[in-house]
Amino acid sequence: MNKLLKKIDEKGIKKKFFAEKLGIAYSYLNIKLQNPEKFSALEIRKVGEILNLTLEEINEIFLLRK
């Protein structure tokens, strides 16, 4: 499971609700979850707000790919 999907699950948020909050289609969210590099800077910011992530967590999910 990728780091973003794990955070979504940890917060108890349904993917459909998460996609709506991001302003993207559920099917498009599933594509993006397979490849987090596809998120735009604005989407990354929204993800941080929706999930209440710290800057460190955002960096771990989107920038520090291991």
N, C-alpha and C positions, 0 to 999 in steps of 0.2 A: 504494500500500500504506500502511495507516495505521501510526502509530508503534508501537503495541503489537504488531501482527502482525510488524513488522520486527524488534522486539526478540526476539520468540519465535523467529523464523527465525535471527537472529544467534546465539542461544544453542544452536541445534541441537535445540530441543525440538519434538516433534510436538504438534499441536493436541489430539489425543485424550488424550495423557498430561497436557497442560496442563489440560484440562477436568477430568480425574479429580482432579488435585491441588487444583484450585479447588473441587471438590465440586459441579460443575454438569454437566449433560448436554452432550455435544459439539455438538448442534444449538443449544442455548441459547448456548454460547460463540460460535458463528458469528454469532448475532443480536447479541450484545454487541460483537463485534469490529467490526460495522458502525456501532456507535454507542457509543463508549467512555464517554459520559456516563451510561450505564445501569448501570455498575458501582457497587456499594455501597461504603461506606468500608471495610468488612471485606474485601470482595473486592479492593479496591485494595491493601490491606495484604498480602493473600495473594499477589497478583501480584508485589509488590515482593520478598517473601521467595522465591518460586519462581524468579524471574528474577535475584535478587540485584541489585536496582536501587538506585541512590542516590536520595536525596530529590529531587535535581534532575531525575533521569530520570523519576521518578514524576510530578513537577509538569509536565514537558514533555508527557508522554503524556496525563494526565488533566485538567490544569487550564489549561494554556496552549494553548488551541485556536487554530490559525492556518489 
